[in-house]
């Protein structure tokens, strides 16, 4: 996730100051049994497909091992070659005539055979997405599967990830979490995708566009219950990094009043143990309706009080109305 590397947090990292090291002294990637074993001293890589995580914002977040691989790989493949050239320039890594091949969702079927053939011929291919870890809401899955199906080595060089950075700062449970990627842009498809997530017993994590995050929060508030705790992280590791905390309903209002900009990660706390049983929910609904509340207001109030999904409370309210 993310499409830019900036160097304004801690200063730009170039050539000698980047912290990059040679394979002989990096201490990374030279363990026995790994594809790099036995070849570290020469500064080369064994044939294989290397998925390399790159910064989501601050250029200095790149790992030493990532720099080693980008320097030593025979072929570089990238979601956007312009972003990758910029990253290489920041860290003083020359191409030296090596191929830099665009590989993304649109040209994947045509480019995969070419990259797989290069690995079979004995070359090390390093793949990077625009920012973050490949395959996590980014291209790379089909390429990895193709390499595995051919019996070729697939190696991860882990590092920056918006998903993990957001989980780290959100303050929500991390023992279990469910990464749902980007919700669909169309409302009907989005709501259909969100509904089964109401009972997931872990923190929910989404990537979302700033243009749609308000609508997504409103849908989540209706489907999961507006009182569910949530966190919105934007521009992680960048100059204007911000974390908003509150409830789904509160964050929806916040986005309406102050629309966020930039790359967004949205996190939702796990479903709480239901505070009210069905009889208590029905009793609260009856009391609210008897007091003259509209059906909608009564449902909103009881959903917030109980922590139950609004859809569930609404269904019970309709049953009560029919039976009265």
C-alpha positions in Angstrom: 0.0 0.0 0.0 1.2 3.5 -0.7 2.9 5.0 -3.6 5.7 7.3 -2.3 8.9 7.1 -0.4 9.9 10.3 1.3 13.1 11.2 3.0 12.0 14.1 5.2 11.8 12.0 8.5 15.4 11.7 9.6 17.0 12.9 6.5 17.6 11.4 3.0 19.5 8.2 2.8 22.0 8.1 0.0 24.9 5.8 -1.1 27.3 5.8 1.8 24.8 7.0 4.4 22.1 4.5 3.6 23.3 1.8 5.9 23.6 -0.6 3.0 26.2 -3.3 3.4 27.7 -6.0 1.2 26.7 -9.6 1.4 29.9 -10.4 3.2 29.2 -8.3 6.3 25.4 -7.6 6.3 24.6 -10.4 8.7 21.4 -11.0 6.6 20.4 -13.7 4.2 23.5 -15.9 4.5 22.2 -18.7 6.8 22.7 -22.3 5.7 19.8 -23.7 3.7 18.7 -20.4 2.3 19.1 -19.6 -1.4 21.8 -17.1 -0.5 23.9 -19.6 1.3 27.4 -20.1 -0.1 27.1 -17.1 -2.4 27.1 -14.2 0.1 30.8 -13.6 -0.2 30.7 -13.0 -3.9 27.9 -10.4 -3.6 25.5 -12.4 -5.8 22.2 -14.1 -5.2 21.2 -17.7 -6.0 18.4 -18.1 -8.6 15.0 -17.5 -7.3 12.1 -15.1 -6.8 12.7 -12.5 -4.1 9.7 -10.6 -2.7 11.2 -7.4 -1.2 9.3 -5.1 1.2 9.9 -1.4 0.5 9.1 1.7 2.6 5.5 3.0 2.9 6.7 6.5 3.4 10.0 7.2 5.1 12.8 6.0 2.8 15.1 5.1 5.7 12.7 2.4 6.8 14.1 0.0 4.2 16.0 -2.9 5.6 19.7 -3.6 5.0 18.8 -7.0 3.5 16.4 -5.4 1.1 19.2 -3.1 -0.1 21.5 -6.0 -0.5 19.0 -7.9 -2.6 18.1 -4.9 -4.8 21.9 -4.3 -5.3 22.7 -8.0 -6.1 19.6 -9.2 -8.1 20.1 -10.0 -11.7 16.6 -8.7 -12.6 14.4 -6.2 -10.9 10.6 -6.4 -11.4 8.3 -3.6 -10.1 4.7 -2.6 -9.9 5.8 0.9 -11.0 9.3 1.2 -12.4 9.3 5.0 -11.8 8.8 4.5 -8.1 11.5 1.8 -8.0 14.0 4.0 -9.9 13.4 6.7 -7.3 14.0 4.3 -4.5 17.2 3.1 -6.0 18.4 6.6 -6.6 17.7 7.5 -2.9 19.9 4.7 -1.7 22.6 5.0 -4.4 21.9 1.6 -6.1 22.8 1.7 -9.8 21.0 -0.5 -12.3 24.2 -1.3 -14.1 22.3 -2.4 -17.2 20.1 -4.8 -15.3 16.5 -5.2 -16.6 13.9 -3.3 -14.7 10.6 -4.9 -15.7 7.1 -3.6 -15.0 4.9 -6.2 -13.5 1.4 -5.3 -12.3 -2.2 -6.5 -12.3 -2.8 -5.5 -15.9 0.2 -7.1 -17.6 0.8 -10.0 -15.2 -0.4 -12.8 -17.5 1.9 -11.6 -20.3 5.0 -10.9 -18.0 4.8 -13.9 -15.7 6.2 -16.4 -18.2 9.1 -14.1 -19.0 10.1 -13.7 -15.3 9.7 -17.5 -14.6 11.9 -18.3 -17.6 14.6 -15.9 -16.3 14.6 -17.7 -12.9 14.7 -21.1 -14.6 17.7 -19.9 -16.6 19.5 -19.2 -13.3 18.8 -15.6 -12.6 17.7 -14.0 -9.3 14.6 -11.9 -9.8 13.7 -9.3 -7.1 10.1 -8.1 -7.1 8.9 -4.9 -5.3 5.4 -3.3 -5.2 4.9 0.4 -5.1 5.3 0.5 -1.3 5.1 -2.0 1.5 5.1 -5.8 1.3 4.2 -7.4 -2.0 1.0 -9.6 -2.0 -0.7 -7.6 0.8 -3.3 -5.7 -1.2 -0.5 -5.5 -3.9 0.4 -7.6 -6.9 2.6 -10.7 -6.5 0.4 -13.6 -5.6 0.0 -15.1 -9.1 3.8 -14.6 -9.7 4.6 -16.4 -6.4 2.2 -19.3 -7.3 3.7 -19.6 -10.7 7.2 -19.9 -9.2 6.1 -22.5 -6.7 4.3 -24.5 -9.3 7.6 -24.6 -11.3 9.5 -25.8 -8.2 11.5 -22.6 -8.0 12.7 -20.9 -4.8 10.5 -18.1 -3.4 12.2 -15.9 -0.7 10.7 -13.1 1.5 12.8 -10.1 2.5 10.3 -8.8 5.1 10.1 -5.2 6.1 7.6 -2.2 6.0 3.9 -3.0 6.0 1.0 -0.5 6.5 -1.0 -3.4 7.9 1.5 -4.1 10.7 2.3 -0.5 11.3 -1.4 0.3 11.9 -1.9 -2.6 14.2 1.1 -1.4 16.2 -0.2 2.1 16.9 -4.0 1.4 17.0 -4.1 0.0 20.5 -6.6 -2.8 19.4 -6.1 -6.5 20.1 -3.4 -8.1 17.9 -3.7 -11.7 19.1 -6.2 -12.3 16.2 -6.8 -10.1 13.3 -8.5 -10.4 9.9 -7.0 -8.4 6.9 -9.8 -7.6 4.5 -7.9 -5.5 2.0 -9.8 -2.8 0.1 -13.7 -3.0 0.3 -15.5 -2.8 -3.0 -16.2 0.7 -4.3 -19.9 0.0 -5.0 -22.2 0.2 -2.1 -24.1 -3.0 -2.7 -20.9 -5.1 -3.1 -19.3 -3.3 -0.2 -22.1 -4.1 2.2 -22.3 -7.7 1.0 -18.6 -8.0 1.7 -18.8 -6.4 5.2 -21.8 -8.3 6.5 -20.0 -11.7 7.2 -17.3 -9.8 9.1 -19.6 -8.9 12.0 -18.9 -12.0 14.0 -15.1 -12.3 13.2 -13.5 -12.7 16.7 -10.5 -10.5 15.9 -9.5 -7.0 14.9 -10.6 -6.1 11.4 -8.2 -4.3 9.1 -9.0 -2.5 5.9 -7.2 -0.4 3.4 -9.5 2.4 2.0 -9.5 5.4 -0.3 -9.9 8.8 1.4 -12.8 9.4 -1.0 -14.7 6.4 0.2 -13.7 6.0 3.8 -16.6 8.0 5.1 -19.1 5.8 3.3 -17.3 2.7 4.4 -17.4 3.8 8.0 -21.1 4.5 7.8 -21.8 1.1 6.4 -19.6 -0.5 9.1 -21.5 1.4 11.8 -24.8 0.2 10.5 -23.7 -3.4 10.0 -21.4 -3.9 13.0 -23.0 -1.4 15.4 -22.0 2.3 15.7 -20.6 1.7 19.2 -17.8 -0.6 17.9 -14.4 0.8 18.7 -12.4 1.8 15.6 -9.2 3.5 14.6 -8.3 5.4 11.4 -4.6 5.7 10.5 -3.5 7.9 7.6 -0.2 8.7 6.0 1.7 6.2 8.3 5.5 7.1 8.6 5.0 10.3 6.6 5.1 13.9 7.6 1.4 14.3 8.1 0.8 11.0 9.9 -2.4 11.0 11.9 -4.3 8.5 14.0 -8.0 9.1 14.8 -9.6 6.9 17.5 -13.3 6.6 18.5 -16.3 4.5 17.6 -17.5 3.6 14.0 -20.3 6.2 14.3 -17.9 8.8 15.7 -15.3 8.3 13.0 -18.0 8.5 10.3 -19.0 11.9 11.6 -15.3 12.9 11.9 -14.7 12.1 8.3 -17.8 14.0 7.2 -16.6 17.1 9.1 -12.9 16.8 8.3 -12.3 14.5 5.3 -9.0 12.7 5.6 -6.4 12.7 2.9 -3.7 10.3 1.9 -3.2 6.5 2.4 -5.7 5.1 5.0 -5.8 2.0 7.1 -9.0 1.4 9.0 -9.1 -0.9 12.0 -12.2 -2.1 13.9 -12.1 -3.8 17.3 -13.4 -7.4 17.7 -17.0 -8.0 18.4 -17.7 -7.6 22.1 -19.4 -10.3 24.1 -23.1 -9.4 23.7 -24.1 -7.3 26.6 -27.8 -7.9 26.3 -29.6 -11.1 25.6 -32.5 -11.2 23.2 -35.1 -10.6 26.0 -33.2 -7.5 27.2 -32.9 -6.2 23.7 -36.7 -6.7 23.1 -37.5 -5.0 26.4 -35.4 -2.0 25.6 -36.9 -1.7 22.2 -40.5 -1.9 23.6 -39.7 0.8 26.2 -38.2 3.1 23.6 -41.1 2.7 21.2 -43.6 3.1 24.0 -42.0 6.4 24.8 -42.7 7.6 21.3 -39.3 7.1 19.7 -39.3 6.3 16.0 -38.3 2.8 15.0 -35.1 4.0 13.5 -34.1 6.0 16.6 -35.0 3.1 18.9 -32.9 0.7 16.9 -29.9 3.1 16.8 -30.1 3.6 20.6 -30.4 -0.1 21.5 -27.7 -1.1 19.0 -25.3 1.4 20.6 -26.3 0.3 24.1 -25.9 -3.5 23.4 -23.0 -3.5 21.1 -25.0 -5.7 18.7 -25.2 -5.1 15.0 -27.8 -2.7 13.9 -29.2 -5.1 11.4 -29.8 -7.7 14.2 -31.6 -5.1 16.4 -33.6 -3.8 13.4 -34.9 -7.3 12.7 -36.0 -7.8 16.3 -37.7 -4.4 16.2 -39.6 -5.3 13.1 -40.8 -8.6 14.7 -42.0 -6.6 17.7 -43.9 -4.2 15.5 -45.6 -7.0 13.6 -46.5 -8.8 16.8 -48.0 -5.7 18.5 
